[in-house]
Amino acid sequence: MNNLSQAIPFFGKRNPKLALIILLVLAFALPLVAAIFGRTWVRILDFAMLYILLAIGLNLVVGFAGLLDLGYIAFYAVGAYTWAFLASPQFGVHLPFWIVLPLGAAFAAVAGILLGFPTLRLRGDYLAIVTLGFGEIVRIFMNNLTHPVNITNGPQGIGQLDPLVIFGLEINRDLQITDTISINSLFLFYYVFLGAVALAVLLIKRLQVSRVGRAWAAIRDDELAAKAIGINTRNLKLLAFAMGATFGGVAGGLFSAFQGFVSPESFTLMESIAVLTMIVFGGMGNLAGVIVGALALACLPEVLRSIALPVQERLFGAVYLDPEILRMLLLSLAMIFMMLLKPEGLLPAQARYSRIEHLPGMKGSGQ
C-alpha cells in the first residue's frame, strides 16, 4: 500500500504509525523552522503546498488513469480566474469563498470534461499534444479577452482580489493575539493550504482503493483488456479528467486569494511541465512519492537560487544565469537523472492488490 509513512526513510517500513506521527509533526513545525531563515521561506512553503495540491490532481490523471496531460495548468487558471471574476472589483461581484471556491472547482471540472471528450480515442504522444494545445488555448484566451468587452484585463491581469475569509477570520491579515503577539498571514495561509492538502490526501487514498481507482489502474495498464472485461473506459476517462481538474481549480482559487492578483503569465506551459516533473521525480502513481517530489522540486530551486547567485557574483563579479533559468535547469537535470538512475521515482508505486495476501479475506489463508 502506498502509505504516506513511506516518506520517512528509516521508520517508514519498521513502524508506519510512528512514521506518520513524525510526518504530521514535521508538517506542522515546518513553517516555524523556515521562519528562522526569513519569512520568504514561509512564503515558499505556501507555494509548495499549492504545488502539492496540483501534483495530487495531476497524479490522478497521469499516475492512476495513465492519461498524459500537458495542459493541466489550464484548470489552475480556470480556478484562479473564477476567483478573480467573482471576488474582485472587476465585475463588482464579491461572493464569499465558500461559494467561489466550489464554483472554481466545478468550472475546472467542466473544462476537464470538455478536454476529455475530443481525446477519448487518443493515447500517448497524441494525447499529450492535444492537452498541451488546450492549455495554451486557455492561456491565450485569458491574455486576449479584452475586446469588445474587457473580461480578463489581458496581460495586465486582475488585481485587488477579495481576501480569503474563513469563519470571520481574514487570512490575508496578521492575526493579532495580544498587543505584542501576532501571527503572520503567511503562517495562516500555510495551515489553510495544509488543510486542503490533507483533505485531498484522504480523498485520493479512499479513491485509489475503490472500484473506480482499480478501474483506472486497469485502463492505465491495458485499455483494450479493460474494455474487454466490461469497464466503461469512456466514462472513467472523463471522470479522471474531471476529478483531476477539480483539484487544479481549488488550487487556482487558493492561489488567487493568496496573491491578490492573477495574470496569464502565471499559467504557462512550463508550469504544467514543472508539475509533471514533480510527479515523475517523486514516483508516478504513488501518493507519498508525489508529495515528496512536489515539496522537493518546489523548494530546491529556491535553495539553489540563494546559493548560486552569491557564488556567481563572488567568482565572476556578475550574474550570468538568471534564477528562472536555474530553476528550469534543475527540473531538467532532475528528470534526466531520475530516468537514468531510478525511472520509477524516489518512492515507486506499489500495487495494493498485486499479491494475494492483500486481498480482503485472504490474509493468512495460505491459498
Order of alpha helices (4+ residues) and beta strands (2+ residues): alpha-alpha-alpha-alpha-beta-beta-alpha-alpha-beta-beta-beta-beta-beta-alpha-alpha-alpha-alpha-beta-alpha-alpha-alpha
